[in-house]
Amino acid sequence: MFAAAVIYVFTALLFDQIDNTLESSAKVIVSEIQLTSLGRVKPDLSSAEINSDVYVQVWGLDNQLQSNLRLLEGYADKSFDSTGLRSDHPIYREVNEEGKHLRVFSVPLEQNGHKIWVLQLAMDLVNQDHARAGLINILSVALLVAMLFSGLVAWFTLGQTLKPLHAITETAEQINRADDLSRRIPYSGPENDEIGNLVGSFNQTLERLEALFTSQQRLLADVSHELRTPLTVIKGNVDLMRRMKVLDDESLTSIDQEAGRLTRLVGGLLMLAQAESGRLTLSMKLVELDLLLTEVFQEMSVLGRNKVHVHLNEIDQCLVNGDRDRLKQVLINLAANAIQYTPQGGDVFLSLEKIGEQARIICRDTGPGIPAEDLPHIFERFYRAEKSRTRGKTSGFGLGLSIAHWIIEHHGGRIEVESKEGKGTTFAIWLPVLNLKEMGGLRTIPLRE
C-alpha cells in the first residue's frame, strides 16, 4: 500500500509538472500566432520561446495542418490526438500510438467568437516512463526486502511470544505421563500480557487440580479408615456370637452403635456430595433466630445435664431469611461439640446479638482449646485436632464443621473460630438480618409468644 501510494503521488506530481509546462507553452504560442488576410496561420513559429521538449501543431477545421514546431517522428502529417481536434474546450489526454507515449494538450482557438483552428502541444513521456519504471523497480526491491525483513522479525517475535505455549504443551504432556500435578509452567515475561495471563490461569488450574486430587486421596484414605473401624467391630462381635452360639446383649449393643456410626458417616458424606454438586437445596423462609437459639439451648441443657453447665446469655430478637432445619443443625453441631470437649463441671455459653445489619451467634466453651496449627483446617472434611486417630464412641468423623461451614456460607454469612489452648474455644456465626421496616410490615406474628 505504501509503494502504491508513492507511485501514485509521483505520477500525479509528474503529470502536474508536464501539464503546467504545456499550458505555459500554449500561452506563448497563442501570443505569437499571426493570421494572413485569408485567415490562415503564418507558418513561422520558430521565434516562440517554449520548452525544447514541447512539440506544436496547429490544425484547421478542414483537418489540414496549418503550422508546426519541432517535427515529432511519425507525426509529420498526423495529429497528436485526433480526439482532441473535435473538442470544444481545452483538454489534456494521454496517447499511446505507434510506440509513442505522449501527453497532449488540445486548445481550440477562436476568432470573432468562432472556432477556426486547434492548437495541439505534446510532450514525449519516454523519460517520465523510464523514471516511473525505475521507481517501481526500486520500490519492488525495497518491498521484497521489507517483506523478508518483516517475515524474519515476525518469525523471531512469534517464536519468542509463543515459546511459553510450547512450555505449556510440554508441561501438560509431562503431567499426563508422570501424573505429577505439582509441576508449574515457568514464565519470566510480564504477567499482565496475554501469554502471562494464560500461564497464570494454567498454573492456577494446576494448583486447583492438585488440591482436589490431594483432597480426593485424603478423602479415600479417611473414608477407608472410618469404615474399617466399625466394620471390624461388627465382624468381631458377630464372630464372637457365632463361636459362643449365644445372642450376647453387649455384642448386639456394640453392633447397633457401630451401625449407627456408619449410618451417620454415610449420611454426612451424602450431604456433602449433594452440596458440592449443587443438588442440595435450602428451603429459605423467615426464621426467628432468638426462638431457634432458645430451642437449641433447651435441648443442649438436657444433653449436658450430667456433665457441663449450658448458659444462655444475652439474646436479641433477630429475623433472617434461611432454612430453619439447616441452621438448627449447625447450632446443635457446635453446641454438641462444645459439650463433648468441655471437661466435667465446665461451662458452655450461647448468645445472640444484633450488630448493625448482622446477627452474631456465639458458642463458647471452657474446654482444652484447639492448637493454633489446627485452626486453619478445622472446616476441612475428616480433619480433627486429635493427634491420635483412636477416639471414643462419641467422637465424630470431622464432617460436622465442614457441613456447618457450607450451610452458613450459602446463607450469605460466615463462621469464625477463636481458640487458645487451655482456655477454651469460641465459634461465631454471622448472618444478615432482615429489616422489618423495609419489608413493609410483612411479618405479622410476634417474635415471642
Beta strands, then each sheet from edge to edge (+ up, - down):
strand 1: 54-60
strand 2: 65-69
strand 3: 91-97
strand 4: 100-111
strand 5: 114-124
strand 6: 285-288
strand 7: 309-315
strand 8: 319-322
strand 9: 347-355
strand 10: 358-365
strand 11: 414-420
strand 12: 424-432
sheet 1: 2+ 1- 5+ 4- 3+
sheet 2: 6+ 8-
sheet 3: 7+ 9+ 10- 12+ 11-
end
